Amino acid sequence: MKIREFTLDDIPKVLRLERVIFPDPWSAAAFKEQVAGEGWGGIVAESDDEIIGYACYYIVANESHLTNMAVDPKYRRKSVAKRLLDNILQVVTEGGCEYIFLEVRPSNSGAIAFYEKCRFEVLYRRPNYYRQPVEDALVMGRHIAKAEQNQQL
Ligand SMILES: CC(C)(COP(=O)(O)OP(=O)(O)OC[C@H]1O[C@@H](n2cnc3c(N)ncnc32)[C@H](O)[C@@H]1OP(=O)(O)O)[C@@H](O)C(=O)NCCC(=O)NCCS
């Protein structure tokens, strides 16, 4: 498996996965802004020329936000997300960030378990954040210790 930068050419393949995985998938325009916008970025995990996972982030001052992360259902529980997150933590640390935050649906117990395993904590609940279906968001975050940059999560 290879982790590499998410480029505009990847958007059609990522959209196919996004639509299978999420009830409220991002649009092509949202991914385009994510990949090409100032302070924004993304990475993909590739196996045999197929995209099997992706993650996006943006950086504001010393904070980073994990805006999207997903792994093809066929490739789950094989540490693909762990490697994606590891890679993003390195990128945002190099970009001067000390914190990383994300939103997740309270009903998404698998993702919450993953983030807790990666030492994120639930910080607070944001009411009615999601659409299709309407749901609160849990805001999770963690401090990024510089000494941990090269360690496994
Ligand atoms: C959440 C998600 C990205 C995890 O991807 P993954 O590649 O399967 O995760 P990893 O294999 O790296 O998991 C690392 C560890 O996290 C924990 N974990 C991951 N998924 C879990 C689950 N569904 N239930 C419980 N623990 C889980 C486990 O401790 C796992 O280690 P283990 O497999 O040795 O037990 C994936 O399930 C997914 O794409 N979900 C749908 C999209 C989504 O919800 N994205 C997040 C939106 S905020």
The ligand as an ORCA input file, in Angstrom:
! r2SCAN-3c Opt
* xyz 0 1
  C     -13.315      4.784     10.689
  C     -12.499      4.164      9.544
  C     -11.844      5.287      8.738
  C     -11.403      3.256     10.165
  O     -10.616      2.741      9.092
  P      -9.743      1.394      9.231
  O      -8.715      1.429      8.159
  O     -10.635      0.222      9.279
  O      -9.062      1.577     10.669
  P      -7.710      0.892     11.184
  O      -7.598     -0.477     10.623
  O      -6.558      1.814     10.934
  O      -8.027      0.815     12.743
  C      -7.052      1.038     13.741
  C      -7.665      0.693     15.090
  O      -8.806      1.565     15.342
  C      -9.842      0.798     16.007
  N     -10.999      0.641     15.112
  C     -11.061      0.912     13.782
  N     -12.301      0.668     13.297
  C     -13.028      0.216     14.341
  C     -14.376     -0.226     14.475
  N     -15.236     -0.239     13.426
  N     -14.802     -0.633     15.699
  C     -13.978     -0.614     16.769
  N     -12.672     -0.213     16.704
  C     -12.210      0.195     15.511
  C      -9.239     -0.563     16.310
  O      -8.589     -0.467     17.576
  C      -8.213     -0.721     15.196
  O      -7.174     -1.598     15.511
  P      -7.409     -3.202     15.326
  O      -8.015     -3.433     13.966
  O      -6.022     -3.757     15.466
  O      -8.338     -3.626     16.430
  C     -13.394      3.265      8.635
  O     -14.159      2.390      9.442
  C     -14.340      4.029      7.734
  O     -13.982      4.406      6.605
  N     -15.572      4.282      8.192
  C     -16.605      4.953      7.382
  C     -16.258      6.388      7.135
  C     -16.171      7.158      8.426
  O     -16.947      6.946      9.346
  N     -15.212      8.093      8.482
  C     -15.019      8.950      9.629
  C     -15.948     10.110      9.516
  S     -15.670     11.251     10.857
*
